[in-house]
């Protein structure tokens, strides 16, 4: 196993927790006579189909306010959410402009189904992504984490719910204009740590196979040991990012409005790649008389992504002793390296930007999310009826064109083009009855729901070769010869699903002391077969506000002490549409001398497919002390998910190898701690606020199909987490004189010495010798999840100046960096292509970590080199540091401006306690799915890794917030 995995070096949580200890708060100037029992937390929390005072919430709900999100200027609000909430893991899956992020609330539950949380925008289930919503629009984000909170959304909320509430105008408010903007430059966080010319030449010269006298590869026609080309410098360039958002809001005695426009543009450090987004939002509420109220909300955006297919993978492998220029200074089109074995088209910024119409790869997307509602107060006091109508549409059109000879060593290589489009149509209709009354010490809120929802998705793609002219690009594929036009059946997709639901929820509070929430929800899904379409599941949570008990009256230091307990069941309709009916594919074949098309069954039908179920227990305590100078919560949860969908083996006599069935189980359990403290509070002087959250999630598979303990092909192992790895364990390098080398790793000493040594797990003979050679049975299961993780934030203010920082940390776990393993072909140690800069074994450097070049190979890589990709995943990062200045209000009065804030932000400025960063200089966060940006396969798509994707950036931004 990699030595970096075992290194223990993260003390982040301890440091930041110390800043929030009550002993630290004791130094602030807290006047005891201001600590009064009546000082309550009156914050209102959105809980789905209503709101509730935070003091009365019994489920697990976390809230992040919009102004907090805007402390982190970004294209995607998920970046602003990172590290803000315990139990919510947000990971980047790509570093390309406009990329979405992966969100996991309290771990991963399903093996093959969707694990993404439900997003609800202004009360309506949202079919877009959080990246479609501008941070300037957001009033608050409320995250429902446990089943007692999410059960109201039924099967859609099995993975947690993110409730997004946007800004609206206020009743009687004069028109208010806002302008928020930032612009700045993105710089390279770090280059990929590749060898320079002299180091690579030395590696190539040393990579001599055992028994030979010459290296594996000699210099090609375009290589010379005196050359030292920095290919990354010829590729990367600082890039601009800018955002503008203007809005107007206001209201009359009978209604309110909020209208806004936003624009965002981000160029990439790599050439011809960018993301651009235009957005329009509008919200209108109107009271009609004393009974009726109507409203309308729309969020519409249009985005353009350019250069989607460009990435630096090929550039990183270019030989640094190859000269990209001709004698006259012009750029070569192709180069010959590694003794002429490799002929490569040269990717540089200059070569890509000069292509013009010869290359295009873009996606244009349009989306409109609309919510209409009508509300009526019924004759019974406290009773209201509300109708919600959601109408959403998304379309995406992608096109690519590669001209003759482009990216091809053959200058006459055929041109190629492709065009795809997809549309999503979504509507939802919700009927709500709400009863909200207070009778003395009794407060009752009851909600009844009946809803219908439908999703329809269509997608198609076609491609062509030999496009007759560059200016056609992908817009008229019919101009290509008919024989060169391809329309594959598997690229034409259509499906439609529906969901019917009924729900009832009652929230009861007695004397602000005892709270109960009971929910019952029934869902019927069209995805499932008759007899399995419907399921009803309950949820129950209890709360006890100890603070309001009589025996707490004289305990002035405690402002809030509330205990919560909840239990509930949710389900996940993880079945792909029409799966219960089986699946057929088509395949071309030769029938004599004629071509024909056949149909074959690829998946057997299973009319018994049903829901995936989760049962969750949640226990929590909320507290506030010292006049709420220190507030926080502690929670423990356990989620048991069963009837998970996976493949079940079938006997060969059935004619099928396997069938999708409800057969597996997983478990997630963890602890969450959140603390927020006001350490110093002097409005006219120095203020210091700080917050930290800390959480664990222990995920493991409880069972698989047919009682099997492991599914090696999918890397699923009973008793281990879903994202486990299965590999040999690195323990060092073979050295001269090591015992049993000839038995454990057969081969000549000249070939084996200096190669990777892995752990042997077999038995031994009576004389102490191993009974066999190292083989597949010696592979180990590695759990990749961190031991704990979390985030922190601090804000310092002095008069009109403020300094804030937001960060995140994690300890333990395994980070997979494929550039050091065997998948990316960047650590082959053969001298064929450039190599990551590593300390490798030589006769004079026997205590190195990486193996001897050119020896004991398995294919193109050193044997067992996949073990070199595993690192300790610990890190502490400051994600942003912001220095702001609030212009004095007295000065602004003459300008008729309400507020003006100017700020400077640096993102991704500091990484600490990261073994990987210390070793490589790179960002320790993943940037790719496991099956992306690899020369060879080896990882599952669900696993996040560091691959040859866009490099991480460090951004310097200047912005302002203006209100008038």
Secondary structure, DSSP 8 states (H G I E B T S, - for coil): --HHHH-----HHHHHHHTT-HHHHTTS---GGG--TT-----EEE-SSSEEEGGG--S-EEEEEHHHHTTS--SSHHHHHTTSSTTEEEEES--STT--EEEEESS---SSS----EEEETTEE--S-GGGS-GGGEEEEEEE-SHHHHGGGGGGGTT-EEEEEE----TT---EEEEEEEEEEEEES----B--HHHHHHHHHH---TT-SS-S----TTB-TT----TTTTT---EEEEEEEEEEEEE-SSEEEEEEEEEEEEE-SSTT-EEEEEEEEEEEEEEETTTEEEEEEEEEEEEEEE-TT--SHHHHTS-TTB--B-TTS-B-SEEEEGGGTEEEE---HHHHHT-GGGEEEEEEEEEEEEEEEEEEE-SSTTEEEEEEEEEEEEEEEEEEEE-TTTT-SSTT---EEEEEEEEEEEEEEEEEEEEEEEETTEEEEEEEEEEEEEEEEEEEEEEEE--S-GGGTTT-GGGS-GGGEE--GGG-EEEEEEEEEEEEEEEEEETTTEEEEEEEEEEEETTS-TTTSEEEEEEEEEEEEGGGSGGGTT-TTEEEEEEEEEEEEEEE--S-TTGGG-EEEEEEEEETTEEEEEEEEEE---TT---EEEEEEEEEEEEEETTTTEEEEEEEEEEEEEEEEEEEE--GGGT-SEEEEEEEEEEEEEEEEEEEEEEE--TTSEEEEEEEEEE--EEEEEE-GGG-SEEGGGTEEBTS-TT-EEE--EEEE--TT-TTHHHHS-S-HHHHTTSEEE---S-B-TTS-BSS---GGG-EEE--S-SEEEEEEEEEEETTEEEEEEEEEEESSEEEBTTTSSSSSS---SSSS--B---B-BTTBTT-SB--TTSSEETTEETTGGGGGEEE--EEEEEEEEEEEE--HHHHHTTT-SEEEEEEEEEEEEEES-HHHHHH-S-SS--EETTSS-SS--S-TTSEEB-SSS--EEEEEEEEEEE-
